[in-house]
Amino acid sequence: MDQDTTASQDADFAVDLLRHVVVSLVRREGIALSTQQFGVFLACYLCPEAATMRGLVQEMEMPRLIVMRALEKLAELDLIRREPDPRDSRNQILHHTQTGQSMLADLHEVSVGVLEPVAA
């Protein structure tokens, strides 16, 4: 099997896995996020560099305004907490919340549920 075929199969598997996870999340009751908001949420929780607004913008390579709007929604839903950076008032420090930790735990649970049939 050549590298292109293997890469294509890996990509197909990744996209199908993402589809199953997203569909499982949509079926659950709870918080609904846009793709941008979900991406910002995941970056906040999974990327150490994204502990500040400035770091998140750099990590995501997205315009600051889009990240800021997503953070506003995440804060409104209590998925993150923002506070001014005492060293630079133009920046914000991002903190995890219990609600956000719960959502991440749900995502892990859904992901495991999706992967179990694949592993069997």
N, C-alpha and C positions, 0 to 999 in steps of 0.2 A: 504494500500500500504506500503510495507516495505522500509527501508532506502536504500537498494541496488538498488531497482527499481527506487526510486526517484532520487538517485544520477546518475544513468544511463540515465534517462530521461533529467536531468539537463545537463549532459555532451553532450548528443545528441543535445539538444537545443543550447548549447554554440558553438559546432562545426558547426552546420548548420548556426548559426548567423555569425560566422567567415567566413564561405564560402561565404555567401551573401555579406558581407562587402568587402572581398577581390575581388570577381568577379566584384562588382560595381566599386571598385578602378581601377581594370585592364581595365575596359571599358572606363574610363575617360582618356582624354589626359593629359599628364603632366609627372611628375617625376616618374620614375620606380626605385624601390629599391629592393635589395635582401631581403630575410627574416631576415638575420643578421643585415643589415643596417636599416631595418624598426624597428626591435626590439630595436636597439640602439637609433634610433630617438625617439621612444615612451618613452623609459626610460629617455632620456635627457629632454623631455618636461613634463613628468608626474610624475617623481620621484624626490622629493627635494634632496635626497641623491646623485643624479647623476649630481650635478652641477660642479663636477670636474672629470677629467679622472680617478683618483684613486677611487672616489666614484662610478663612473659608472662601473668600473671593478668589484668592490665588489658587487654592486647591481645586476649585470647581471650574476655574477659567471662564467665569461668567461675568456679565456686567454687574457692578455693585448694586445698582437699582433693583435688578431682578432678585438678587440674593437678599437684599434688604426687605423686599415685599414678601418673599417666602418666609423669612425670619419673623416678620410681623405676624403672619398667619400661625406659624408654629408657636410663637409666644402666646397668641390669643387662645390657642388650644392647650396651653400649658405643656407643650412638648419640649420647650426649651425656656430658659430664663436668661434675659440679657441684662448686663449692667455696664455702665460706662467704665472704660479702662482708665484707672487713675493716672497712668503714665501718658496717655494720649486721648483726650476727650473726643477725638474724631473716630476712635475705634470702640468696639464693644467686646466684652468678654462674654462667652457663651457657656452656659451651665446646663447640665442634664437635669431633668426633673423626674419625679416618680412616675408621672404619666408617660413620659417619653421612654423611661426604662421599661415600663409595662408594654408599651407598643413594640419596642425592640424584642422583648421576650416573646411576644405574640408572633412576631416575624420569624424568630428562630423556630418556634413551635410549628408554624405553617411550613417552613422550609424543610424541617425534619420529616413532617408528614408527607411532603411531596417527594422527598428523596427515598423514603423507605421502600416504596414499590420498585423504584429503579434499582436499588441495591439487592433486591430479592431475586 
